[in-house]
Amino acid sequence: MKNKIVIVSGGSRGLGKALCIALLESGNTVATFSRSKTDFIKEMELACPDNFYWQQVDATDSAALKKFVNSVYQKYERIDGLVNNAGATLDALLPMTTNDEIDSAIELNLKAVIAITRDVSRVMLREQSGSIINISSILGTRGFKGVSVYGATKSALDGFSRGLARELGTRNIRVNAISPGFLATDMTHGMSDARKNQIIRRTPLGRLGEVSDVTGSVLFLLSDSSRFITGQSLVVDGGLTC
Ligand SMILES: NC(=O)c1ccc[n+]([C@@H]2O[C@H](COP(=O)([O-])OP(=O)(O)OC[C@H]3O[C@@H](n4cnc5c(N)ncnc54)[C@H](OP(=O)(O)O)[C@@H]3O)[C@@H](O)[C@H]2O)c1
């Protein structure tokens, strides 16, 4: 995959950062946003002024998302791929969860994804091609204690991906989800060693995932190599849920 224009939400760190690097290294252009400008973003702006574009956007602001999508389209004149990566976990037992926490999880993990996907799909419809990937989670299909609200948002994202795949397929726009297992990022940083060891014991491939374990699957689903794949959810979890 080369010379594609791809939007990656939340490219400042974690999986989003790894995706930006993988896309740039394989000769593509990346447009990304996050709330904070990390050293990585500053480095990329200097190193790849033509192929890397970042804006400060809070994904829960749908007007700002729309402005971002329009600015990418104006700058690069097409959008070939969208990776909905920005997301946050909510680690709390439901009885201890506040309304604000529930709203925030749904706003970022679900509503923001729907809003930017709508805006990008309008651009892709003009081109009659595109690939959209929603970064879901195995917690959308398997139950784990303390993440019921997060799991609900990811489960909804899987349903959104399947429905949209049917809607946009006739226009050559594909929509798939990727469901990683537990990855070593800021999101799982606070997990206890006991929990990590328990997950590792139950994982056939015997370790937690790295962000680099997921990037190849994303690039595959963005590329023409997957041109007949849509409406699917690809699990990348070392076999934890097999
Ligand atoms: N880590 C895991 O174990 C794991 C497992 C399965 C699925 N996932 C999914 O993988 C995706 C990436 O996770 P990660 O582990 O890489 O997370 P991460 O390290 O916490 O990074 C999250 C990224 O999203 C951005 N972001 C968060 N809130 C935002 C907002 N309101 N507006 C704009 N950008 C925002 C962050 O930047 P700012 O904070 O600067 O805004 C950051 O760039 C998420 O969808 C997550 O649910 C992760």
The ligand as a Tripos MOL2 file, in Angstrom:
@<TRIPOS>MOLECULE
LIG
   48    52     1     0     0
SMALL
NO_CHARGES

@<TRIPOS>ATOM
      1 N1         -4.4620   -0.7330   24.7960 N.am      1 LIG1
      2 C1         -5.2290   -1.8140   24.7170 C.2       1 LIG1
      3 O1         -5.0410   -2.8140   25.4360 O.2       1 LIG1
      4 C2         -6.3660   -1.8650   23.7370 C.ar      1 LIG1
      5 C3         -7.0030   -3.0880   23.5350 C.ar      1 LIG1
      6 C4         -8.0680   -3.1570   22.6300 C.ar      1 LIG1
      7 C5         -8.4590   -2.0280   21.9560 C.ar      1 LIG1
      8 N2         -7.8390   -0.8400   22.1750 N.ar      1 LIG1
      9 C6         -8.3220    0.3150   21.4370 C.3       1 LIG1
     10 O2         -7.2660    0.8160   20.6670 O.3       1 LIG1
     11 C7         -7.4230    2.2310   20.4890 C.3       1 LIG1
     12 C8         -6.1230    2.9340   20.8710 C.3       1 LIG1
     13 O3         -5.8370    2.6160   22.2130 O.3       1 LIG1
     14 P1         -4.4240    2.9580   22.8850 P.3       1 LIG1
     15 O4         -4.1620    1.8550   23.8570 O.co2     1 LIG1
     16 O5         -3.4220    3.2920   21.8580 O.co2     1 LIG1
     17 O6         -4.8360    4.2510   23.7200 O.3       1 LIG1
     18 P2         -3.8980    5.4270   24.2820 P.3       1 LIG1
     19 O7         -2.4830    5.0020   24.3770 O.co2     1 LIG1
     20 O8         -4.5780    5.8940   25.5230 O.co2     1 LIG1
     21 O9         -4.0350    6.5600   23.1390 O.3       1 LIG1
     22 C9         -5.2780    7.1240   22.8500 C.3       1 LIG1
     23 C10        -5.1440    8.1280   21.7260 C.3       1 LIG1
     24 O10        -6.4480    8.7150   21.4960 O.3       1 LIG1
     25 C11        -6.3480   10.1380   21.6790 C.3       1 LIG1
     26 N3         -7.5610   10.6470   22.3030 N.ar      1 LIG1
     27 C12        -8.1150   10.2570   23.4850 C.ar      1 LIG1
     28 N4         -9.2010   11.0030   23.7360 N.ar      1 LIG1
     29 C13        -9.3400   11.8850   22.7040 C.ar      1 LIG1
     30 C14       -10.2470   12.9210   22.4050 C.ar      1 LIG1
     31 N5        -11.2850   13.2310   23.2220 N.pl3     1 LIG1
     32 N6        -10.0790   13.6120   21.2640 N.ar      1 LIG1
     33 C15        -9.0540   13.3300   20.4070 C.ar      1 LIG1
     34 N7         -8.1610   12.3580   20.6450 N.ar      1 LIG1
     35 C16        -8.2900   11.6480   21.7870 C.ar      1 LIG1
     36 C17        -5.1390   10.3370   22.5940 C.3       1 LIG1
     37 O11        -4.5810   11.6400   22.4690 O.3       1 LIG1
     38 P3         -4.9300   12.8260   23.5150 P.3       1 LIG1
     39 O12        -5.0700   12.2150   24.8690 O.co2     1 LIG1
     40 O13        -3.8130   13.7860   23.3960 O.co2     1 LIG1
     41 O14        -6.2060   13.4430   23.0250 O.co2     1 LIG1
     42 C18        -4.1880    9.2730   22.0540 C.3       1 LIG1
     43 O15        -3.5640    9.7350   20.8850 O.3       1 LIG1
     44 C19        -8.6310    2.6260   21.3500 C.3       1 LIG1
     45 O16        -9.7780    2.7270   20.5570 O.3       1 LIG1
     46 C20        -8.7460    1.4720   22.3180 C.3       1 LIG1
     47 O17       -10.0740    1.3240   22.7840 O.3       1 LIG1
     48 C21        -6.7890   -0.7380   23.0360 C.ar      1 LIG1
@<TRIPOS>BOND
     1     1     2 1
     2     2     3 2
     3     2     4 1
     4     4     5 ar
     5     4    48 ar
     6     5     6 ar
     7     6     7 ar
     8     7     8 ar
     9     8     9 1
    10     8    48 ar
    11     9    10 1
    12     9    46 1
    13    10    11 1
    14    11    12 1
    15    11    44 1
    16    12    13 1
    17    13    14 1
    18    14    15 2
    19    14    16 1
    20    14    17 1
    21    17    18 1
    22    18    19 2
    23    18    20 1
    24    18    21 1
    25    21    22 1
    26    22    23 1
    27    23    24 1
    28    23    42 1
    29    24    25 1
    30    25    26 1
    31    25    36 1
    32    26    27 ar
    33    26    35 ar
    34    27    28 ar
    35    28    29 ar
    36    29    30 ar
    37    29    35 ar
    38    30    31 1
    39    30    32 ar
    40    32    33 ar
    41    33    34 ar
    42    34    35 ar
    43    36    37 1
    44    36    42 1
    45    37    38 1
    46    38    39 2
    47    38    40 1
    48    38    41 1
    49    42    43 1
    50    44    45 1
    51    44    46 1
    52    46    47 1
@<TRIPOS>SUBSTRUCTURE
     1 LIG1         1 GROUP 0 **** ****
